[in-house]
Amino acid sequence: MQYIAYMQITNDQILNMMPPQFGLFGLLFAFMNRLQAAGDSFYEEITCKQWFLLACMNLYSKEAPTANELAETMGCSRQNVKEILNALVKKEILVLKQDDNDKRKQRIYFTSKQKKLAKKYQNKEMDFLKLLYEGISDDEIKNVFQIISRMEKNLTGATGGVTGVAGIQA
């Protein structure tokens, strides 16, 4: 039986093989895949995407969000959010309630089960973030945040939708 040698390509090698824009584009995808895999193995009760929805809900301090509002915050479709919501409602981590002022809307609320879950993982989450950002200064983190925010703005364009390479609606 013949074995094919496994060759590990480093990020530095990638930058020497192609323009940095292509390298960064690929690195972002690979990083997100690894981050999602780490997140999916991190929690026993929920997936990484479910955790992200719960984290985004914390941004709404004045009023519980709707699925549309969460979709905008998360950068995904309402259908995707509804799928994640349905799983969290089924697990009794979230509950949907009709809006008091607009009966067409449903607002999303935490349950006591979510509060217990947040408390259970609070220290473990801080340890994970400490490990993730080890050796990276606050200024470096802010710079990366600003750059990715600009890239995100380039994607959404003036219309608020994802645009193609030539600025054409995708």
C-alpha positions in Angstrom: 0.0 0.0 0.0 1.4 3.4 -1.0 0.9 6.4 1.2 0.7 10.0 0.0 2.8 12.3 2.1 0.8 15.0 3.9 2.2 18.4 3.4 1.3 21.2 5.8 1.2 24.6 4.1 1.9 27.5 6.5 0.2 30.9 6.3 3.6 32.5 5.5 3.9 30.1 2.5 0.4 31.0 1.4 1.4 34.7 1.4 4.4 33.9 -0.8 2.3 31.9 -3.2 -0.5 34.4 -4.0 -1.6 38.0 -3.6 -2.3 38.8 0.1 -6.0 39.5 -0.7 -6.5 35.9 -1.8 -4.5 34.5 1.1 -6.6 36.5 3.6 -9.8 35.5 1.9 -8.9 31.9 2.3 -7.6 32.3 5.8 -10.9 33.9 6.9 -12.8 30.8 5.6 -10.4 28.4 7.2 -10.5 30.3 10.5 -14.3 30.4 10.6 -14.4 26.6 10.0 -12.0 26.0 12.8 -13.8 28.5 15.1 -17.1 26.8 14.4 -15.7 23.3 15.0 -14.2 24.5 18.3 -17.4 26.2 19.3 -19.5 23.1 18.4 -17.3 21.0 20.7 -17.2 23.6 23.4 -20.9 23.4 24.5 -22.7 20.3 25.4 -26.2 21.7 24.9 -25.9 24.1 21.9 -24.1 24.6 18.7 -21.7 27.5 17.9 -24.3 29.2 15.7 -26.9 28.8 18.5 -24.4 30.4 20.9 -23.8 33.3 18.5 -27.5 34.0 18.3 -27.7 34.1 22.1 -24.7 36.4 22.2 -26.3 38.7 19.7 -29.4 38.9 21.8 -27.4 40.5 24.6 -26.9 43.5 22.3 -30.6 44.3 22.7 -30.9 45.8 26.1 -33.9 48.1 25.6 -36.3 45.7 23.8 -36.3 42.0 23.0 -35.3 41.5 19.3 -37.4 40.0 16.5 -36.0 37.4 14.1 -35.5 40.1 11.4 -33.5 42.3 13.8 -31.3 39.3 14.8 -30.8 38.3 11.1 -29.5 41.8 10.4 -27.2 41.7 13.5 -25.9 38.2 12.7 -25.4 38.9 9.0 -27.6 36.0 7.8 -31.1 35.4 6.4 -34.3 35.5 8.5 -34.8 31.8 7.5 -31.5 30.9 9.0 -32.3 32.7 12.2 -35.7 31.0 12.4 -34.1 27.6 12.1 -31.7 28.4 14.9 -34.5 29.9 17.0 -36.7 26.9 16.5 -34.0 24.6 17.9 -33.4 26.9 20.9 -37.1 27.2 21.6 -37.4 23.4 21.4 -34.6 23.2 24.0 -36.5 25.7 26.2 -33.6 28.2 26.1 -35.6 30.9 24.3 -39.3 31.7 24.1 -41.2 33.7 21.5 -43.9 36.1 22.5 -46.2 38.3 20.4 -45.2 42.0 20.4 -47.5 44.2 22.5 -47.8 47.0 19.9 -47.6 45.0 16.6 -49.3 41.7 16.6 -47.5 40.6 13.4 -44.1 40.6 15.2 -42.8 38.0 17.7 -40.1 39.1 20.2 -37.5 36.7 21.4 -36.8 36.3 25.2 -34.3 34.3 27.3 -35.7 31.7 29.7 -34.3 30.7 33.1 -32.6 27.8 31.3 -30.5 30.2 29.2 -29.5 32.1 32.4 -28.3 28.8 33.9 -26.4 27.9 30.7 -24.7 31.3 30.6 -23.6 31.0 34.2 -22.3 27.4 33.6 -20.0 28.5 30.8 -19.0 32.0 32.0 -15.5 31.1 33.3 -14.9 28.6 30.5 -15.7 31.2 27.8 -13.3 33.7 29.4 -10.5 31.1 29.4 -11.2 30.3 25.8 -11.0 34.0 24.8 -7.8 34.4 26.8 -6.3 31.5 24.9 -7.6 32.7 21.5 -6.2 36.2 22.0 -2.9 35.2 23.7 0.0 37.3 22.5 -2.3 39.8 20.7 -2.6 43.3 22.1 -5.8 45.2 22.5 -4.6 47.7 19.8 -4.1 44.8 17.4 -7.5 43.4 18.2 -9.0 46.9 17.6 -7.2 47.2 14.2 -8.4 43.8 13.0 -11.9 44.7 14.2 -11.8 48.0 12.2 -10.5 46.3 9.1 -13.1 43.5 9.1 -15.8 46.1 9.8 -14.6 48.0 6.6 -14.6 44.8 4.6 -18.1 44.0 5.9 -19.2 47.5 4.9 -17.8 46.9 1.4 -19.8 43.7 1.1 -23.1 45.3 2.2 -22.7 48.5 0.1 -25.1 51.4 0.2 -28.2 49.2 -0.4 -27.7 47.0 2.6 -27.5 43.8 0.6 -24.5 41.7 -0.3 -22.9 42.9 -3.5 -20.9 41.0 -6.0 -17.3 41.7 -7.1 -18.4 44.4 -9.6 -20.8 46.0 -7.1 -23.8 44.2 -8.6 -26.4 42.8 -6.3 -25.7 39.1 -5.8 
